[in-house]
Amino acid sequence: MAKLAFVACVESGALEQKARLLVKSIRRFGGAHRDAPIHTFAPRAGRAISDATRAIFDEHGVTHHDELLNVDFDEYGVGNKIFAAARAEEMLDEDFVAFVDTDTVIVSPPDALVLPNGVDAAVRPVEFHRWREHERTLHRRVSSGGDGDQGDDYWLRMYELCGVEARPFVETSCDRVRIRAYANSGLVATRREAGLFGRWKRDFLTLIEAGHRPHDLHYMDQLSLAATLARAWERVQWLDGRYNYPLVGRPLLAEPLRSARLDELVHIHYNQYFHYDGFLAALDPAIERDGEVVDWLHQQLPIPEHA
């Protein structure tokens, strides 16, 4: 039977509570993968996790790594995932490695992360194309609709720098706009022997060394991933909408995902909102009031802001 390993990043502070919840969710709802290896990484200096979190990790069979991997981009915490995923690919033995963002939970067996023959990576598209681009916030989007798009020169130069010939497109999951293939990096499953996580790291460094940033480091994880996936395009699978489900974007999804029960989903991305008391009850469309998943979440939430 093909083996799967999960990889996530965790550092001191709010991420610890999120990591604890993620680990518990895998062990509770992972089905055939509930006992899969889980490796957590704290890739930056001075951000060691607490003894309490280590104890919970030990209880749930998690292997934690304090190896310093993100040394040159200390200001870019999101970049931790690139270095952790590449290191996991180097050191693990499992057939498939799934990087999962810490602010996510597994709520059904994630069987699609064990990739079929001929597939080396599986992801979900980003949710939006130009949502809130007028605001000078981190919500500004850097995707491209192709020829004539104001951001397309960036993408074409990115492909050139990374030596990528393919120019694939995909439809965003919430506003359903056709854009150059751009994935949400909150869930990336790969066939370990394909070496795509190592390739992702090299593409990221190539773009950084060339000074090819749209405005700052924000979104460089997903831009470099776009180059990596374009290179392997014929072996990339787009996961269905039950994976990396954008809980806060629920009202903008098409049916049946818009009104889906939580126990019909597989992997939920909740961002910071599980810290907010009453968040689940405020969702629109409303979620189910019964069932193992919602009962379990009500017992866990809200999660504290700190470890």
Number of C-alpha atoms within 10 A of each C-alpha: 5 8 13 25 24 23 26 26 27 28 22 16 16 17 19 24 20 26 24 19 21 21 25 19 21 24 19 18 20 19 15 11 20 19 16 18 18 23 22 24 26 24 25 22 14 10 13 17 19 13 10 11 17 17 12 15 20 12 9 17 16 20 14 19 16 16 13 15 20 20 12 8 13 14 11 15 15 18 21 23 28 25 23 28 28 21 17 25 26 14 8 14 14 18 18 24 28 26 27 24 24 26 23 26 25 26 28 23 18 20 13 14 24 24 20 11 8 11 17 24 29 23 24 25 22 25 22 21 24 16 12 13 13 10 9 8 9 11 15 16 19 22 24 23 19 18 11 9 11 12 16 18 13 16 21 16 14 22 21 12 15 18 13 17 12 14 15 16 15 18 20 21 22 19 17 17 15 15 21 22 23 28 23 19 24 23 24 23 28 26 25 24 15 16 14 23 30 21 19 24 22 18 24 24 15 16 20 14 10 10 10 18 16 15 9 11 16 19 22 22 21 23 25 26 26 24 29 24 26 22 21 16 18 14 14 19 19 13 18 16 19 20 23 28 24 22 19 16 18 19 17 17 19 14 10 9 17 17 16 16 18 21 18 12 21 22 25 22 22 19 16 15 17 20 18 13 13 13 13 20 13 10 14 15 13 15 16 16 11 10 11 12 21 18 12 13 17 12 9 13 17 16 20 16 15 12 18
